[in-house]
Amino acid sequence: MNAYITGISELYGKRMDETALQLHLNVGRAAILDAGLSPDSIDGILTNSPMHVGSISFSSVVAEGLGLHRLRLSQVIELGG
């Protein structure tokens, strides 16, 4: 199995008016554009779950919001500093 990271994105500054899901979707869309891909060409997504959301299916919610319907992998990775 091969894995490729083909697009990246990040947001700066305070964004108190956006939900965690909105932030993930904004960054996800920008990363897809950066990679030059279409949602149908993406088969995996890894996300971090916001602490206040606490859903093990958060990556699936993000994937649905991004229009990623051909996934073989959808996983939440708990990260923290």
C-alpha distance (Angstrom), angle and dihedral (degrees) to the residues before:
residue distance angle dihedral
M1 . . .
N2 3.79 . .
A3 3.78 126.4 .
Y4 3.77 125.6 -160.7
I5 3.78 131.5 -172.2
T6 3.77 102.9 -156.6
G7 3.79 105.8 164.6
I8 3.76 137.6 33.2
S9 3.78 137.1 -171.4
E10 3.77 139.7 167.1
L11 3.78 138.2 -176.4
Y12 3.78 127.5 -135.2
G13 3.77 132.6 -153.7
K14 3.75 135.1 20.9
R15 3.77 115.5 -43.3
M16 3.77 103.1 -179.2
D17 3.81 93.3 155.6
E18 3.83 94.6 61.0
T19 3.79 127.9 77.4
A20 3.79 122.5 -128.5
L21 3.79 89.0 -105.6
Q22 3.81 92.2 52.1
L23 3.80 90.2 50.8
H24 3.81 91.9 50.3
L25 3.80 91.4 48.1
N26 3.82 93.1 48.7
V27 3.79 92.0 50.7
G28 3.80 92.3 42.6
R29 3.79 93.6 52.5
A30 3.81 91.0 48.2
A31 3.82 91.3 49.7
I32 3.81 91.4 50.1
L33 3.81 89.6 51.4
D34 3.81 90.9 46.2
A35 3.79 89.9 53.8
G36 3.80 92.9 48.0
L37 3.80 90.6 -127.0
S38 3.77 135.9 134.5
P39 3.80 120.8 -130.9
D40 3.83 89.9 -111.7
S41 3.81 91.0 62.2
I42 3.82 94.1 57.4
D43 3.80 117.5 91.0
G44 3.80 102.5 172.1
I45 3.78 141.0 40.4
L46 3.80 132.2 -174.4
T47 3.78 119.2 -168.0
N48 3.75 139.6 172.1
S49 3.79 115.2 -123.6
P50 3.81 115.1 -130.9
M51 3.78 110.3 -116.8
H52 3.78 93.9 -124.1
V53 3.81 93.0 50.2
G54 3.80 97.4 50.0
S55 3.79 96.6 -178.5
I56 3.79 120.8 148.4
S57 3.81 87.4 -155.5
F58 3.82 94.8 54.8
S59 3.82 91.9 110.3
S60 3.81 89.4 54.8
V61 3.81 90.5 51.7
V62 3.82 90.2 50.1
A63 3.81 90.9 47.1
E64 3.79 91.4 51.7
G65 3.81 90.8 49.1
L66 3.80 90.3 51.9
G67 3.81 92.8 48.7
L68 3.81 93.7 -114.7
H69 3.80 101.4 156.2
R70 3.82 101.2 154.9
L71 3.80 98.8 63.2
R72 3.77 123.7 150.8
L73 3.83 92.0 174.8
S74 3.80 130.7 35.7
Q75 3.80 114.6 165.3
V76 3.79 140.1 164.3
I77 3.79 113.1 -141.2
E78 3.79 115.1 -161.1
L79 3.77 107.8 -137.0
G80 3.73 130.0 172.1
G81 3.72 144.0 158.0
